[in-house]
């Protein structure tokens, strides 16, 4: 409203100040959410766990917590690679097929050579996954095929190779030596091997993205590819690297999966890539690229693991389980979008100043 006696210049200045104040408030809220997002997610996990515990006292027992951690380990390992891919504005829909192919070849190998050392089986799986990732990285970085198209096509290729390799048959538990099944079912100091492997992967990934030049370049490529190229960063090599890492982790996950369930099938982990992407989104990884933290995807994976374990324990219908998980993921996407919009507005205001 125009004040009586105020000249146009003063009125314009007052409106500018008021608008700037509104922008500052909006930016501060977005910055606050971005800064403490992981704490909010952790608080939600705690409240959810306490709520489920009230409905079912067996939820927070040590045995059930150990089951949640074990069942979430493979998901969390894959989430590390997917985070790096999404940070560079990409996506990998082939990880389930890569996992199945690596797991099948490893299972067939140990069934024919029962005396093979478990570490060699793990190395074989990682090598196959790495080869798959290198192919996808080449298609994305040098042939310039869109990631969603390249990975969707290779997903079908890898899945077909899995069926062809196995002849359409399964590799069952009695065909696998105990040493191979012990990779995922064994323990050290009372802690399951899957959990220990996941922790090791996270520690390595944290150091990589936080304390290495290559890790910082991954974020630079995702934040602004054009500026990254101008500054001398070879985006093609970075893209090739992240898809290769994703492939290697998928290969590792394939061996762990087959070892854990003592079964290798052609349709193993079909659709599992959607759960991995969901864990990343819940953890605050931006689909637009350039944003993502290791701590966030840890919490996102834990939240998914808790939901998968808790909802059946409180007798929630399978149909409502899908609804609840989908709603939580949608809310996380909306929060990420609002935070990014606020941060982008903040950066734009700084440039104007």
N, C-alpha and C positions, 0 to 999 in steps of 0.2 A: 504494500500500500504506500502511496506517495505521501510523504509528510509535508505539511503546510510550511512554506517558507524555505524549503530545501531546494537549492539550485540543481540543475540536471547533472552537473559534473559530480557533485557530492553524492547525489542519489545513486549514480552509476557506480561510484566507488564503494558505497555502502552495500549495494547488491553484490558486487564482486567479492567483498569480504565475507558476506553471508554465504555465498555459493562456495567460496574456498573453505569456509568452516564446515559446510556439509560434506564437501569432498574429503576433507581431512578426517572427519568422523568416520565416513565410510571406509576410507583407506586404513584407519587405525583398527577398525573391527576386523577387516580382512587380514591385516598383518598379524593381529592377535590370534585369529583362528589358525593361520598358517604356522605361527610360531609354536602354539601349544596343541596342535592337532593330535600328535602322538599321545599326549597326556590325556586328552579327551577320549581317545580310542581306548587307552588303557583303563580309564575310569569306567567306560561302558562295558568292557570285558569283565571287570570286577563286579559291577552291579548285576550283569547278566548271570555270572557264576553264582552269586549269592542268591539271586532269585530262583535259579534252578535248584540250588541246594535246599531251599525251603520246600520245594515241591518233591524233591527226591534226595534224601540224606546220603545216598551212596555216590552222588556226583563228585564231591570233593574228596573222595578217598584217594589214597596214594596210588592204588591200582588203576583207578579210572583216569587220574591225571597222567599216569605213565602211558596208558593206552592212547589218550588224546595226543600226547607229544609224539609217540611212535607213529601214529596214523597220519600226523601232520608233517612229519619229517620230509617225505618225498615231495610233497606239495611245496614246502618252504624252500627246498633246494632248487626246484624249477622256477620259483618266484624270483630268485636272485638273477637268473639269466633273463627272464622276461622283463624284469625291471630295467636292465641295461638296454634291451631292445626297445622298450616303450619310451625310454628317455630320449632315444635318437629319433623319435616320431615314427617308429615302426611297430610291427606286430608279427608274431610267429604262431601260425595256426597248425604247424606241422609237428609240434613237440610230442603230442600223443603218439603219432605214427613213428617218429624217431625213437621214442621210448620203446614201442612195441618191437621195432626192427632190431634194436640193440639187444633187448632182453631175449628175443627169440634166438638170435645167433649165439649169444652167450650160453643160453640153455641147451641148444643143440650141441654146442662144442663140449660142454662139461658132461653131457649125456654120452658122448662118444669117447671122451677122454676123462674118466672119473678121477684120475689122479692129478688133474690139472690144478695148480695152486690157485686159490681163490683170488689172489691179487692179480694174477694173469687174466682171469675172467673179467675182473673189474676193468683192467686196462683195455681188454678187447672191446668191452661195451663202450667205454669212453672214446676209443679210437673210431668206432663205427659212428657214434653220435657226432664226433668232431668232423668226420668226413661229410656227413649230411649237412652240418652247419656251414662248412666251407662252401659247399655247392650253393646253398641258399644265399650265403653272403656274396658270392660271385654274381648271382642273378640280380641281387638288389643293388649292390654297389657299383658294378661295372657294366652290366647289361641294362641297368636302370629300370628294372621291372618293379612295379609297386609291391611293397612287402606283402600286402594282403593277397595279391594275385600269385606271387612267387611261392609263398608258403602254402597257400591253398592247393596249388598244383602239385607241389612236392609232397604234400600230405598224402595225396592219393597215390603218388609214385611209391613212397616209402611203405604205405599200407599194402600196396600190391606186392612189393618185394617181400614183405613179411609173410604173406600167404604163399607166395611162390617158394620161398626158402623152406617153409615148414611143410609144403605139400598139402596145406589145408588142415594139418593135424595139430594136436596139442602136444606140449611136452609137460608131463605130469610129475608129481612129487617123487614117485618111485624111480623115475629116470634120472633124478638129480642126486649127486652125492651129498652126504651130510655136511661136508666142508663148505659146499656152495650155499646151501640153505642157511648155514650158520653166519654168512655175511650179514644178513639182516636180522636174524633171530638171536645172534649171540650178544654178549654184553661184556663191558669192561668196568670193573669197580661198581657193579650193580646197575650200570647205565647202559641201555640198549645201544647197539652199534649205530643204528639209524640216527638216533639223537646226537651221538658224538660226531658222526659224519656231517650232519646238518650244522652243528655248532662250528665245526672246522671250516665249512664252506662260508658261513656268515662272517667269521673272523677274517678270512682271507679277502672276501668281497669288501668288507668295511675298510680294510687297509687299502685295497686297490682303488676304490672310488674316492677315498678321503685323502690319501697321502701319496698318490702317484700322479705324474703329469698326464698319463694316458687316461686315467679316471676323470680328471678335470676336463680333458678334451671331449670325452663322451658327453658330458653335460653341455659343453660349448656347442657341439654339433646339434644337439637337440634344442637348445635355447634359440639359436639363430644360425642356421646352416650357412647363409650368405656371409655373415660376419666371420664365421669360423674359417671359411675358405680364404677370405681376404687376409686374415691374420696368419695364414700359412698352415692351418690344420688340414690334413688330407682326409676329408670326410669319407672317401671311399674306403680307405684302410680302417677307419674307425668302425664303419658299418660292417665290414668284413669281419672285424675282430668280435663285435658283439654277437653276431649270428653264429660265429664259430664257438664262442663261449656257451651260447645257448644250446648248441648242438652237443657239445661235450658234456654239459650238465644233464641233458636229456638222455645221453648214453649211459651216464652213471646212474641216473634214476631208473633206467630200464633194467639194469642188472639188480639194483636194490629191490625193485618191484617184483621181479620174477623170483628172487631169493626169498622175499617176504611171504609171498602168496604160494610159493612152490608150484607155480603154474605159468606156462607161456602160451599165449593164444594169439591168433591173428588179429583179434579186435581188442587186445589189451589197451587200456587207457583211452578208449574211444571217447572223444569229447572232453577229456581231462584238461585240455588247454583252456577251456572256458573257466574252470575252477582256478587255474593259475592266474589268469588275467583278472578274475574277481579278487583274488588275494592282493594283487598289486593295486587295484583300484581302491579297495578298502584301506590299504596302507598309505594312500595319498599320492600314488604315482599318477602323474597327469598324462592322459592320453595325448594331449597336445605336445608333449615332449619337454625335456629340460628340467623336470621336477621329479624327485623321488629319493627316499632315504631307506637305508638298510633297516633301521629301527621300525620304520613304517610297515615294510612288508613282513617283518617278523610278527608284528601285532595283527596285520591283516590275515596272515596264515593261521595264527592262533585263533582268531575270531571265527574263521571258517571251520576250523577243527572243532571248536566248542559247539558251534551250531549243529554240525553234523552229528555230534555225540549227544548233545543235550536235548534236542527236540524230540528224538525218539524216546528218551528216558522219561519225559514228562507227557508221553502219549499224545503228541501232536500228530495230526493226520499227515501222511506223506504229501498230500496236495497243499496243505497249509505250510509245510516245511519249505516247499519250493517258493510259495508266495512270500514267506517271511524273509528268506534269503535274498530273493529278488528285490524286495522292498528296501532292505538294508543296503544292498549294492547300489540301488538307484539313489538313495539318500547320500551315499558316499560320493557318487558322481556329481550330484547337484552341489554338494559342499565344495568339491574340488573346482567346479566351474565358477562358483561365486568367489572363491579365494583367488583363482587365477585372474578373474575380471578385476578384482580389487587391486591386485598387484600390478597388472598391466596399466590400470588407471593411475596408480601411484607413480610408476615409471614415466608415464606420459606427462604428468604434472611436474615431475622433476626436470624433464627436458625443457618444458616451457619456462621454468624458473631459471 
